[in-house]
Amino acid sequence: MGDKAELITEKDVRERYRANYVERGERYQRDGHIASLWSTDHGLVGLCHGSEPEPYRVEVAINQYAEIGGSLCSCPIGGDCKHVVALLLEFIRSSE
């Protein structure tokens, strides 16, 4: 999985998610809100500190063409949120 995920770029993230989530997700990533991150056979999974005491669990699917698919987050929005953006940016920036 890691090989496919490494092909994802910040441009892909910006094109996939709403601008306000990208802006806020960038801030979360930059401020160190990602507590853990690991890749799986189907994408990325991690924990992101948010407004609740417990971090949110975040999952992002990455398909066989190295494209961002659906996402899940334990936050009230449920996915495609700033926590997902933060997780993706953490992965991209830590892989550089």
C-alpha positions as CSV (number, residue, x, y, z in Angstrom):
1,M,0.0,0.0,0.0
2,G,2.7,2.4,0.9
3,D,3.9,2.6,-2.7
4,K,0.5,3.7,-4.0
5,A,0.0,6.2,-1.1
6,E,3.3,7.8,-1.8
7,L,2.1,8.9,-5.3
8,I,-0.6,11.1,-3.7
9,T,0.3,14.8,-3.8
10,E,-0.8,18.0,-2.0
11,K,-2.4,19.0,-5.3
12,D,-4.6,15.9,-5.2
13,V,-5.7,16.8,-1.7
14,R,-6.5,20.4,-2.7
15,E,-8.6,19.2,-5.6
16,R,-10.5,16.6,-3.6
17,Y,-11.5,18.5,-0.5
18,R,-13.3,21.8,0.1
19,A,-11.0,24.8,0.5
20,N,-12.1,25.5,4.1
21,Y,-11.2,21.9,5.1
22,V,-7.9,22.1,3.3
23,E,-7.0,25.4,5.1
24,R,-8.0,24.0,8.5
25,G,-6.5,20.6,7.9
26,E,-3.2,22.2,6.9
27,R,-3.2,24.1,10.2
28,Y,-4.0,20.9,12.1
29,Q,-1.1,19.1,10.4
30,R,1.3,21.9,10.9
31,D,0.4,22.2,14.6
32,G,1.0,18.5,15.2
33,H,-2.5,17.2,15.7
34,I,-1.8,13.9,14.0
35,A,-1.0,11.5,16.9
36,S,-0.3,8.4,14.8
37,L,-0.4,7.3,11.2
38,W,0.0,4.0,9.5
39,S,-0.7,2.5,6.1
40,T,-2.9,-0.5,5.4
41,D,-3.6,-2.6,2.3
42,H,-6.5,-0.2,1.5
43,G,-5.2,3.2,2.5
44,L,-4.2,5.2,5.6
45,V,-5.4,5.1,9.2
46,G,-4.5,7.5,12.0
47,L,-5.5,9.4,15.0
48,C,-6.0,13.2,15.0
49,H,-6.5,15.4,18.0
50,G,-9.5,17.6,17.7
51,S,-11.8,19.4,20.0
52,E,-12.8,16.3,22.0
53,P,-10.6,14.8,24.7
54,E,-10.0,11.6,22.7
55,P,-8.4,11.8,19.3
56,Y,-10.6,11.1,16.2
57,R,-9.9,7.9,14.3
58,V,-9.4,8.7,10.6
59,E,-9.4,6.3,7.7
60,V,-8.7,7.2,4.0
61,A,-9.1,4.7,1.2
62,I,-6.5,4.8,-1.6
63,N,-7.4,2.7,-4.7
64,Q,-5.2,0.7,-7.0
65,Y,-4.6,3.8,-9.2
66,A,-3.2,5.8,-6.3
67,E,-6.3,7.9,-6.1
68,I,-7.9,9.1,-2.9
69,G,-11.2,7.3,-2.3
70,G,-13.7,7.6,0.5
71,S,-12.9,8.5,4.0
72,L,-14.2,7.9,7.5
73,C,-13.7,10.0,10.6
74,S,-15.1,9.6,14.1
75,C,-15.7,13.3,14.3
76,P,-19.3,14.6,13.9
77,I,-18.8,15.2,10.2
78,G,-17.9,11.6,9.6
79,G,-15.4,12.0,6.8
80,D,-14.1,14.3,4.0
81,C,-13.2,16.7,6.9
82,K,-10.2,18.7,8.1
83,H,-9.0,15.7,10.1
84,V,-8.8,13.6,6.9
85,V,-6.9,16.4,5.1
86,A,-4.5,16.7,8.1
87,L,-3.8,12.9,8.0
88,L,-3.2,13.0,4.2
89,L,-0.9,16.0,4.5
90,E,1.0,14.4,7.4
91,F,1.6,11.3,5.2
92,I,2.7,13.3,2.2
93,R,5.0,15.7,4.1
94,S,6.6,13.0,6.2
95,S,7.3,10.9,3.0
96,E,9.2,13.8,1.3
